[in-house]
Amino acid sequence: MRAKLQYAAVFLVAISTESSAASFDCRQYYRNRTCPEVVICSTRGLSRSDDQMAAMYEILMKRLRASEAVRLRADQRDWLADRNACGCDAACIEGSYERRIEELDLY
C-alpha cells in the first residue's frame, strides 16, 4: 500500500510539474515556445524562485495599504518587463528573480 501511495505522489508531482512548474500554467508557454517562461518552467531552481516571488508578492498585496499596493503593482510590472528582456538567458532570469526577491523583502 505504501508503495502505491508513493507512486501516486510521484505521478501527481510529474503531472503538476509539466503544466504548472512555476506560479503560472506552463502549458501555453510550451505550446508557443515563449521565453523566458519556457526557461522558468524547464528549470527547477527558476521555477522555485518564481513560486517564492509570487507568494511574497501575493502576501504583500494583501497586507499593504492601497497606495502602497498601487506602487508595488507598478514596480512588479516594471520588474516583469526587465525579466522578459532576459529572453531565454537563464542566468539573466535567475539574477532578475534574486534581485526582485530581495526588493520584496524590503517592503
N, C-alpha and C positions, 0 to 999 in steps of 0.2 A: 504494500500500500504506500509506504514511504517513497519508494522509487517512482511510483506513478505520480505522486504529488510533486516530486522534484522535476520529473519530466514535464508535467503540466506547467509548472512555474517557468521552466526554461522556454517552453513553447510560447507562453504568453509574453515573455520578455522579448523574444525574437519577433513576434508579430508587432508589438508596440514599438520596438526599435525601428523597424522598417518604415512604419507610417508616421511615427511621431518621436523621432530621436531627440528632438530639441523641444523648445517651448511652443513649437508650431508644427503643423501637419506637413511632413516632408514630401508626401506623395506628389503634390502638384509641382514641386520644385524638381523632383527627379524626372517627372514627365517633360517638363520644359527645360531641363538642364540649366537651371538658373543659379548662378554664383552670386553671392557667397553662400546661399542657403544649402546647396548641394554639398559643399565642403563641410559646413556645420553638421549637417545630417550624417555625413560619412565619417566624421572624426569624433570619437568618443569624448575626448577632452573638450573640444569645442562645444559639443552638444551639452555637456555638463555645465560649461561656462554660460551657455545660453539659458539653460534652466535656472541657474543661480541668479543671473542678472534679471531674468523675467520675474522670478519670485521676489527679489528685492524691490524691483520697480512696482510690482503689484501691492506689496505691503506699504511702501511709501505713498502710493497714490491714495490708499485708504486712510492713511494716518495724517497726511499733510492738510493744512488749511487750503481752502480753494485757491487762493492766489499763489501759494507755493506749488500746488498741484499743476496749475497752468504753466508755471515756469518749468517744472520737471517734465511735463509733456513736450514742451518746446525743445528742451535740452535733449530729450530722448529722440525726437525727430532729427535733430542735428547730428546726434551720435549715429543714428541709423544711416544717414547719408554718408558719413565718414566711413562707417563699417562697409557699406556697399561699394565704396570706392576701392576697397581692397580686392574686389573681384574674386578670383579663385586662389589668391595668395593666403595660404593657411597661417603663416607666421604673422602676416599683417592683421588677419582676423583675430588671431589669438591676442596680439597686443592691444587691439581695439577693445576686446572684452575685458582684459586685465585693467585697462585704464578706466573703462566705464564702471566696473565693479568698485574700484577704488573711489570714483566720484560719487557713486550712490551711497557708499559707506559714509561719506561726509555729510549727507543730508540730515 
